[in-house]
Amino acid sequence: MAEFAASEKPPAALVLAPLPFSSRINAGIRLWMLKLFAKVIINVVFFFKHSPPDKLPTYIKTYPVRPTIRNRVFIPSSYKAGGSLLPLYIDVHGGGFALCDPRVDDDYCSYMAQKHGICVVSIGYRRAPRFPFPNPDLDVACLAQAVLEDPELPCDKSRVAIGGFSAGAKLSFSACQIDGLGKKLEAVVAYYPVVDFTRNGERKLKTRPVTPNPDALIRSGNWLNWAYIPQGTDRVDPLLSPIFANREDLPRNICMFGCEFDLLREEAEDMANIIADKEIGEKKSLKIGEGWEKGNVRWEKVLGEEHGFDQMRKFFDKVAEEARLQRSREMYDDVAEWLFRKVYA
């Protein structure tokens, strides 16, 4: 596969040759098995999970633009009807464009709502392989617009950010490029996003530091890409690979995270640098952690962590689970601080 450095001009187009028939069959079987396994696990977890009321959505809502998709609305329990309007955060769940649903982000959404006083709407999208690119991207754009137009939300629509985890972060960037949505939002928050589909797994693996634990994407990345990206798609399309997006199509403020032991870390950092190159001023190192801010762009490399670390529960290791929760909440608190300083002020 042709590749290029972040500082070089991207190719005019990049369309990959089709996979052999046997490889497509293999990818399809493995993906549907993975989808079935993930669905069973998620349903079992939520069946036995007895969350207190403050960790559950305030209500669940559908919008006419995508009537089959159930979206979860989290309003801080401290909010009183008739009070000051709340800032709004639109959350997009991850799952490789093929797995999961908005429920998987309940802990994050409730935390941001209850601790930081943000109204959070967790939106869904139709998933691959039945609904490949650009269907999920269009779903997110349509639902985000519906949220902005929702008169029932007690929110200040001039203080709105969108963000997500992994695939959800990528969909957030892509949705901003559709029908001018990015100009209606103030920020994107991208947790360990995939942003460049011109890079193959071999290159990504070379940039990942050696660790005893294999990255989950090493095993599943090829199946998920096969499901999401139709044959013949130009991988340089900025809607598919947001690293090539026009800066003017994205919101003014960008906050990005990459994990040290993540196959996707290099491309996320490259995108952050590309956007920051257009900002005025110098990079300022973060006071805590490894990263920087420049103008309206913030980047942080989460040291010692792998892709999706904050959402991978340690069911059988209490100490490890407490450490995961602490590090995750530190990251979320950093985002909230940045949002209230740069976006919600």
Residue, then its C-alpha position, 0 to 999 in steps of 0.5 A: m500500500a502506498e503511504f506518505a509522511a504526515s508532512e507530505k502531500p497525500p496522494a490524489a486518490l487511493v483505492l485498494a484492490p479487492l480482497p480474494f474471495s476466500s479472505r472476504i468469506n473468512a472476514g465475514i464469518r469472523l466479524w459476524m461471530l465477533k458481533l454475536f459475541a459482543k452483543v451477548i456479552i453486552n446484554v448479559v452485563f447490562f442484565f446483571k448491572h444494577s446501576p443507581p439512578d444517577k448513572l442511568p439516562t434521564y430518558i431515552k429518545t428517538y428522532p424522526v430522521r432515524p426513528t429506529i435509533r434509540n438515543r440516551v439523554f443524561i441531564p444532571s440531577s442538580y438541574k432545576a426546571g427554569g434554571s440556567l441552560l446547560p452546556l451540551y455534549i453529543d457523545v458517539h460510541g465506539g465499536g469499530f463501526a460494527l459493534c456496540d450501541p450507546r449503552v456502552d458509554d453510560d458510565y462516561c455520559s453519567y459521569m460528565a453529567q453528574k460531576h461536571g453539570i453537562c447535558v449529554v446526549s449519547i447518539g447511536y448509528r446503524r452499523a457495518p456490515r449491513f450499513p457500511f460507509p458512509n451510512p454511520d457517518l450520515d446517521v451521526a450528522c443527522l442525529a447531531q443536527a436533530v439534537l441541536e434542533d431539539p427544543e426539549l433539551p435544557c441546553d445552550k445551543s451555542r455551547v455544544a461539543i461532539g466527541g467519541f471513542s475510537a470509531g465514535a471519535k472518527l465519526s464525530f470528525s466525519a459528521c462535522q464535514i456534512d452539511g456544515l455541521g462543524k460550523k454549528l459546533e464549538a469543539v470535537v473531543a476525540y479519544y484514541p480515534v482512527v483517522d487515516f485509512t491509507r495506513n496499513g496494519e504493518r506500518k501501524l504495528k511498527t509505530r507501537p512500542v513493544t508490550p507483552n499485551p497484544d493490541a485488540l485491533i491487531r486481531s480484529g482491525n482487518w475484519l472491521n475495515w472490510a465491513y465498514i469500507p466498501q470496495g472501491t472507496d477512495r481512502v483519501d476521502p476526508l469523510l473516510s479519513p478525517i486526517f485529510a479534512n479541510r480545517e474550515d470544515l471542523p469546529r474551532n476547538i479540537c481535543m485529541f487523545g492517543c494511547e501509548f500502546d495503541l496502533l492508532r496513536e501515530e495517526a491521531e498525533d499526526m492529525a493533531n499536529i497538522i491541525a496545530d500547524k495552522e494555529i497561531g503561537e507556540k506549543k505549550s506542554l501540559k502541566i500533567g501528562e505528555g502532551w501540549e496545547k497550541g491555540n485551540v488544539r489540545w493533544e495528549k498521549v496517555l502513557g502506559e495505556e492501550h486502546g480503549f483502556d478506559q472502557m475495558r473493565k477488570f472484572f476479576d482484579k479489584v486493584a487493576e479496576e480501581a486503577r482503571l477508574q482513577r486514570s479514566r476519570e482523570m482523563y475525563d476531568d481534563v476534558a471537562e476542564w478544557l471544555f469549560r475553559k475553551v468551549y463552555a466559558 
